[in-house]
């Protein structure tokens, strides 16, 4: 499941917004900070 969080729309499901960004991997959650001020949590 991929959740997309941004400042405008809050939480919503996203399919393909992983084109560019900074990937930080935790134990079970990968957080992708996109350059468009969007945070994607890959659960």
C-alpha distance matrix in Angstrom:
0.0 3.8 6.6 10.0 13.1 16.6 20.1 20.7 17.9 16.2 12.5 10.8 7.9 8.7 9.0 11.7 13.0 13.3 16.9 18.6 18.3 18.8 16.4 16.9 15.5 15.8 15.9 12.2 10.8 11.3 12.7 13.7 16.7 17.6 21.2 20.9 20.3 16.6 14.2 10.6 8.6 6.3 5.6
3.8 0.0 3.8 6.6 10.0 13.2 16.8 17.6 15.2 13.6 10.3 8.7 6.0 5.9 7.0 9.1 9.7 10.2 13.8 15.4 15.0 15.8 13.9 14.8 14.2 15.1 16.1 12.8 10.4 9.9 10.3 10.7 13.4 13.9 17.6 17.1 16.6 12.9 10.7 7.1 6.1 4.7 6.2
6.6 3.8 0.0 3.8 6.6 10.1 13.5 14.3 11.8 9.9 6.6 5.9 4.7 5.9 8.7 10.7 10.3 11.4 15.0 16.0 15.2 16.0 14.6 15.3 15.2 15.8 17.1 14.1 11.1 10.9 10.1 10.6 12.5 13.1 16.5 15.5 14.5 10.7 8.7 5.8 5.4 6.5 7.7
10.0 6.6 3.8 0.0 3.8 6.7 10.3 11.1 9.1 7.8 5.6 5.3 5.7 5.5 8.9 10.0 8.5 10.3 13.5 14.1 13.3 14.6 14.1 15.3 16.2 17.1 19.1 16.6 13.2 12.2 10.3 9.7 10.5 10.5 13.5 12.0 11.1 7.4 6.3 4.6 6.6 8.7 10.9
13.1 10.0 6.6 3.8 0.0 3.8 7.0 8.5 7.3 5.2 4.7 6.7 8.7 9.1 12.6 13.3 11.2 12.9 15.7 15.5 14.0 15.0 15.0 15.7 17.0 17.6 19.9 17.8 14.2 13.4 10.8 10.4 10.1 10.5 13.0 11.3 9.3 6.1 5.3 6.0 7.9 11.1 13.0
16.6 13.2 10.1 6.7 3.8 0.0 3.8 5.6 6.0 5.4 7.1 8.9 11.3 11.2 14.5 14.6 11.9 13.9 15.9 15.4 14.0 15.4 16.3 17.3 19.3 20.2 22.8 21.1 17.3 16.1 13.0 11.9 10.4 10.0 11.4 8.9 6.8 4.8 6.3 8.4 11.1 14.3 16.5
20.1 16.8 13.5 10.3 7.0 3.8 0.0 3.8 6.2 6.0 9.2 11.5 14.5 14.7 18.1 18.1 15.3 17.4 19.1 18.2 16.7 17.9 19.2 19.9 22.1 22.8 25.5 23.9 20.3 19.2 15.9 14.9 12.9 12.5 13.1 10.3 7.8 7.5 9.3 11.9 14.4 17.8 19.8
20.7 17.6 14.3 11.1 8.5 5.6 3.8 0.0 3.8 5.9 9.3 10.9 14.0 14.3 17.7 18.0 15.6 18.3 19.9 19.6 18.7 20.5 21.7 22.8 24.9 25.7 28.2 26.3 22.7 21.7 18.6 17.4 15.6 14.6 15.1 11.7 10.2 9.6 11.8 13.8 16.4 19.5 21.4
17.9 15.2 11.8 9.1 7.3 6.0 6.2 3.8 0.0 3.8 6.4 7.5 10.9 11.8 15.4 16.4 14.7 17.6 19.6 20.0 19.3 21.0 21.7 22.8 24.3 25.0 27.1 24.8 21.3 20.7 18.0 17.2 16.2 15.4 16.7 13.5 12.2 10.4 11.8 12.8 15.0 17.7 19.3
16.2 13.6 9.9 7.8 5.2 5.4 6.0 5.9 3.8 0.0 3.8 6.7 10.2 11.8 15.5 16.8 15.1 17.4 20.0 20.1 18.8 19.9 20.2 20.7 21.9 22.1 24.1 21.9 18.5 18.3 15.7 15.6 14.9 15.0 16.8 14.2 12.1 9.9 10.2 11.1 12.5 15.6 16.7
12.5 10.3 6.6 5.6 4.7 7.1 9.2 9.3 6.4 3.8 0.0 3.8 7.0 9.3 13.0 14.9 13.7 15.9 18.9 19.5 18.3 19.4 19.0 19.4 20.1 20.2 21.8 19.1 16.0 16.1 14.2 14.4 14.7 15.0 17.5 15.4 13.6 10.6 9.9 9.5 10.2 12.7 13.5
10.8 8.7 5.9 5.3 6.7 8.9 11.5 10.9 7.5 6.7 3.8 0.0 3.8 6.4 10.0 12.4 12.0 14.6 17.6 18.8 18.4 19.9 19.4 20.3 20.8 21.3 22.7 19.7 16.7 16.6 15.1 15.0 15.7 15.5 18.1 15.9 15.0 11.7 11.2 9.9 10.7 12.3 13.3
7.9 6.0 4.7 5.7 8.7 11.3 14.5 14.0 10.9 10.2 7.0 3.8 0.0 3.8 6.8 9.8 10.4 12.8 15.9 17.7 17.7 19.3 18.3 19.5 19.6 20.3 21.5 18.3 15.6 15.2 14.5 14.3 15.8 15.5 18.5 16.8 16.4 12.7 11.9 9.5 10.0 10.4 11.5
8.7 5.9 5.9 5.5 9.1 11.2 14.7 14.3 11.8 11.8 9.3 6.4 3.8 0.0 3.8 6.1 6.8 9.4 12.3 14.4 14.9 16.9 16.2 18.1 18.5 19.9 21.5 18.5 15.6 14.4 13.6 12.5 14.0 13.1 16.0 14.5 14.9 11.3 11.0 8.3 9.8 9.9 12.1
9.0 7.0 8.7 8.9 12.6 14.5 18.1 17.7 15.4 15.5 13.0 10.0 6.8 3.8 0.0 3.8 6.5 8.6 11.1 14.0 15.2 17.5 16.5 18.8 19.0 20.8 22.1 19.2 16.7 15.1 15.0 13.6 15.6 14.4 17.3 16.2 17.3 13.8 13.5 10.5 11.8 10.7 13.0
11.7 9.1 10.7 10.0 13.3 14.6 18.1 18.0 16.4 16.8 14.9 12.4 9.8 6.1 3.8 0.0 3.8 5.7 7.5 10.6 12.5 15.1 14.7 17.5 18.2 20.7 22.4 19.9 17.2 14.9 14.5 12.3 14.0 12.2 14.8 14.1 15.8 12.8 12.9 10.4 12.4 11.5 14.6
13.0 9.7 10.3 8.5 11.2 11.9 15.3 15.6 14.7 15.1 13.7 12.0 10.4 6.8 6.5 3.8 0.0 3.8 5.7 7.9 9.3 12.3 12.5 15.5 16.9 19.4 21.7 19.6 16.5 13.8 12.5 9.7 10.7 8.5 11.0 10.4 12.1 9.4 10.0 8.2 11.1 11.3 14.7
13.3 10.2 11.4 10.3 12.9 13.9 17.4 18.3 17.6 17.4 15.9 14.6 12.8 9.4 8.6 5.7 3.8 0.0 3.8 5.7 7.0 9.6 9.5 12.7 14.0 17.0 19.4 17.7 14.7 11.6 10.7 7.8 9.5 7.9 10.7 11.4 12.9 10.4 10.2 8.3 10.6 10.2 13.9
16.9 13.8 15.0 13.5 15.7 15.9 19.1 19.9 19.6 20.0 18.9 17.6 15.9 12.3 11.1 7.5 5.7 3.8 0.0 3.8 7.0 10.2 11.0 14.7 16.5 19.8 22.3 21.0 18.1 14.7 13.7 10.3 11.1 8.7 10.3 11.3 13.7 12.1 12.8 11.6 14.2 13.9 17.6
18.6 15.4 16.0 14.1 15.5 15.4 18.2 19.6 20.0 20.1 19.5 18.8 17.7 14.4 14.0 10.6 7.9 5.7 3.8 0.0 3.8 7.2 9.1 12.8 15.2 18.6 21.6 20.8 17.8 14.2 12.6 8.9 8.8 6.4 7.4 9.6 11.8 11.0 11.7 11.4 14.2 14.6 18.3
18.3 15.0 15.2 13.3 14.0 14.0 16.7 18.7 19.3 18.8 18.3 18.4 17.7 14.9 15.2 12.5 9.3 7.0 7.0 3.8 0.0 3.8 6.3 9.7 12.7 15.9 19.2 18.7 15.6 12.0 9.8 6.2 5.5 4.2 5.9 8.8 9.9 9.3 9.3 9.8 12.3 13.3 17.0
18.8 15.8 16.0 14.6 15.0 15.4 17.9 20.5 21.0 19.9 19.4 19.9 19.3 16.9 17.5 15.1 12.3 9.6 10.2 7.2 3.8 0.0 3.8 6.5 9.9 13.1 16.6 16.8 13.8 10.3 8.3 5.5 5.2 6.4 8.1 11.3 11.3 10.8 9.8 10.4 12.0 13.1 16.4
16.4 13.9 14.6 14.1 15.0 16.3 19.2 21.7 21.7 20.2 19.0 19.4 18.3 16.2 16.5 14.7 12.5 9.5 11.0 9.1 6.3 3.8 0.0 3.8 6.4 9.9 13.2 13.3 10.6 7.0 6.1 4.6 6.6 8.6 11.3 14.0 13.6 12.3 10.2 9.6 10.1 10.4 13.5
16.9 14.8 15.3 15.3 15.7 17.3 19.9 22.8 22.8 20.7 19.4 20.3 19.5 18.1 18.8 17.5 15.5 12.7 14.7 12.8 9.7 6.5 3.8 0.0 3.8 6.6 10.2 11.1 8.7 5.9 5.3 6.3 8.1 11.2 13.8 16.3 15.1 13.8 11.0 10.6 10.1 10.6 12.8
15.5 14.2 15.2 16.2 17.0 19.3 22.1 24.9 24.3 21.9 20.1 20.8 19.6 18.5 19.0 18.2 16.9 14.0 16.5 15.2 12.7 9.9 6.4 3.8 0.0 3.8 6.8 7.8 6.4 4.4 6.3 8.5 11.2 14.1 17.1 19.4 18.2 16.3 13.1 11.8 10.1 9.6 10.9
15.8 15.1 15.8 17.1 17.6 20.2 22.8 25.7 25.0 22.1 20.2 21.3 20.3 19.9 20.8 20.7 19.4 17.0 19.8 18.6 15.9 13.1 9.9 6.6 3.8 0.0 3.8 5.7 5.2 5.8 7.7 10.9 13.3 16.7 19.7 21.6 19.9 18.0 14.4 13.2 10.7 10.4 10.6
15.9 16.1 17.1 19.1 19.9 22.8 25.5 28.2 27.1 24.1 21.8 22.7 21.5 21.5 22.1 22.4 21.7 19.4 22.3 21.6 19.2 16.6 13.2 10.2 6.8 3.8 0.0 3.8 6.0 8.0 10.8 14.0 16.8 20.0 23.2 25.0 23.2 21.0 17.4 15.7 12.6 11.6 10.5
12.2 12.8 14.1 16.6 17.8 21.1 23.9 26.3 24.8 21.9 19.1 19.7 18.3 18.5 19.2 19.9 19.6 17.7 21.0 20.8 18.7 16.8 13.3 11.1 7.8 5.7 3.8 0.0 3.8 6.8 9.9 13.2 16.3 19.2 22.7 24.0 22.4 19.7 16.0 13.7 10.3 8.7 7.0
10.8 10.4 11.1 13.2 14.2 17.3 20.3 22.7 21.3 18.5 16.0 16.7 15.6 15.6 16.7 17.2 16.5 14.7 18.1 17.8 15.6 13.8 10.6 8.7 6.4 5.2 6.0 3.8 0.0 3.8 6.3 9.7 12.7 15.6 19.1 20.2 18.6 15.9 12.2 10.0 6.7 5.9 5.4
11.3 9.9 10.9 12.2 13.4 16.1 19.2 21.7 20.7 18.3 16.1 16.6 15.2 14.4 15.1 14.9 13.8 11.6 14.7 14.2 12.0 10.3 7.0 5.9 4.4 5.8 8.0 6.8 3.8 0.0 3.8 6.5 9.8 12.5 16.0 17.5 16.3 13.7 10.3 8.2 6.0 5.2 7.0
12.7 10.3 10.1 10.3 10.8 13.0 15.9 18.6 18.0 15.7 14.2 15.1 14.5 13.6 15.0 14.5 12.5 10.7 13.7 12.6 9.8 8.3 6.1 5.3 6.3 7.7 10.8 9.9 6.3 3.8 0.0 3.8 6.4 9.5 12.9 14.3 12.7 10.4 6.9 5.9 4.9 6.5 9.0
13.7 10.7 10.6 9.7 10.4 11.9 14.9 17.4 17.2 15.6 14.4 15.0 14.3 12.5 13.6 12.3 9.7 7.8 10.3 8.9 6.2 5.5 4.6 6.3 8.5 10.9 14.0 13.2 9.7 6.5 3.8 0.0 3.8 6.1 9.6 11.2 10.4 8.2 5.8 5.1 6.5 8.0 11.4
16.7 13.4 12.5 10.5 10.1 10.4 12.9 15.6 16.2 14.9 14.7 15.7 15.8 14.0 15.6 14.0 10.7 9.5 11.1 8.8 5.5 5.2 6.6 8.1 11.2 13.3 16.8 16.3 12.7 9.8 6.4 3.8 0.0 3.8 6.6 8.4 7.2 6.2 4.9 6.7 9.0 11.3 14.6
17.6 13.9 13.1 10.5 10.5 10.0 12.5 14.6 15.4 15.0 15.0 15.5 15.5 13.1 14.4 12.2 8.5 7.9 8.7 6.4 4.2 6.4 8.6 11.2 14.1 16.7 20.0 19.2 15.6 12.5 9.5 6.1 3.8 0.0 3.8 5.4 5.9 5.2 6.2 7.7 11.0 13.0 16.5
21.2 17.6 16.5 13.5 13.0 11.4 13.1 15.1 16.7 16.8 17.5 18.1 18.5 16.0 17.3 14.8 11.0 10.7 10.3 7.4 5.9 8.1 11.3 13.8 17.1 19.7 23.2 22.7 19.1 16.0 12.9 9.6 6.6 3.8 0.0 3.8 5.5 7.0 9.1 11.3 14.6 16.7 20.3
20.9 17.1 15.5 12.0 11.3 8.9 10.3 11.7 13.5 14.2 15.4 15.9 16.8 14.5 16.2 14.1 10.4 11.4 11.3 9.6 8.8 11.3 14.0 16.3 19.4 21.6 25.0 24.0 20.2 17.5 14.3 11.2 8.4 5.4 3.8 0.0 3.8 5.4 8.8 11.2 14.8 17.2 20.6
20.3 16.6 14.5 11.1 9.3 6.8 7.8 10.2 12.2 12.1 13.6 15.0 16.4 14.9 17.3 15.8 12.1 12.9 13.7 11.8 9.9 11.3 13.6 15.1 18.2 19.9 23.2 22.4 18.6 16.3 12.7 10.4 7.2 5.9 5.5 3.8 0.0 3.8 6.7 10.0 13.3 16.3 19.3
16.6 12.9 10.7 7.4 6.1 4.8 7.5 9.6 10.4 9.9 10.6 11.7 12.7 11.3 13.8 12.8 9.4 10.4 12.1 11.0 9.3 10.8 12.3 13.8 16.3 18.0 21.0 19.7 15.9 13.7 10.4 8.2 6.2 5.2 7.0 5.4 3.8 0.0 3.8 6.6 10.0 12.9 15.9
14.2 10.7 8.7 6.3 5.3 6.3 9.3 11.8 11.8 10.2 9.9 11.2 11.9 11.0 13.5 12.9 10.0 10.2 12.8 11.7 9.3 9.8 10.2 11.0 13.1 14.4 17.4 16.0 12.2 10.3 6.9 5.8 4.9 6.2 9.1 8.8 6.7 3.8 0.0 3.8 6.6 9.9 12.7
10.6 7.1 5.8 4.6 6.0 8.4 11.9 13.8 12.8 11.1 9.5 9.9 9.5 8.3 10.5 10.4 8.2 8.3 11.6 11.4 9.8 10.4 9.6 10.6 11.8 13.2 15.7 13.7 10.0 8.2 5.9 5.1 6.7 7.7 11.3 11.2 10.0 6.6 3.8 0.0 3.8 6.4 9.5
8.6 6.1 5.4 6.6 7.9 11.1 14.4 16.4 15.0 12.5 10.2 10.7 10.0 9.8 11.8 12.4 11.1 10.6 14.2 14.2 12.3 12.0 10.1 10.1 10.1 10.7 12.6 10.3 6.7 6.0 4.9 6.5 9.0 11.0 14.6 14.8 13.3 10.0 6.6 3.8 0.0 3.8 6.1
6.3 4.7 6.5 8.7 11.1 14.3 17.8 19.5 17.7 15.6 12.7 12.3 10.4 9.9 10.7 11.5 11.3 10.2 13.9 14.6 13.3 13.1 10.4 10.6 9.6 10.4 11.6 8.7 5.9 5.2 6.5 8.0 11.3 13.0 16.7 17.2 16.3 12.9 9.9 6.4 3.8 0.0 3.8
5.6 6.2 7.7 10.9 13.0 16.5 19.8 21.4 19.3 16.7 13.5 13.3 11.5 12.1 13.0 14.6 14.7 13.9 17.6 18.3 17.0 16.4 13.5 12.8 10.9 10.6 10.5 7.0 5.4 7.0 9.0 11.4 14.6 16.5 20.3 20.6 19.3 15.9 12.7 9.5 6.1 3.8 0.0
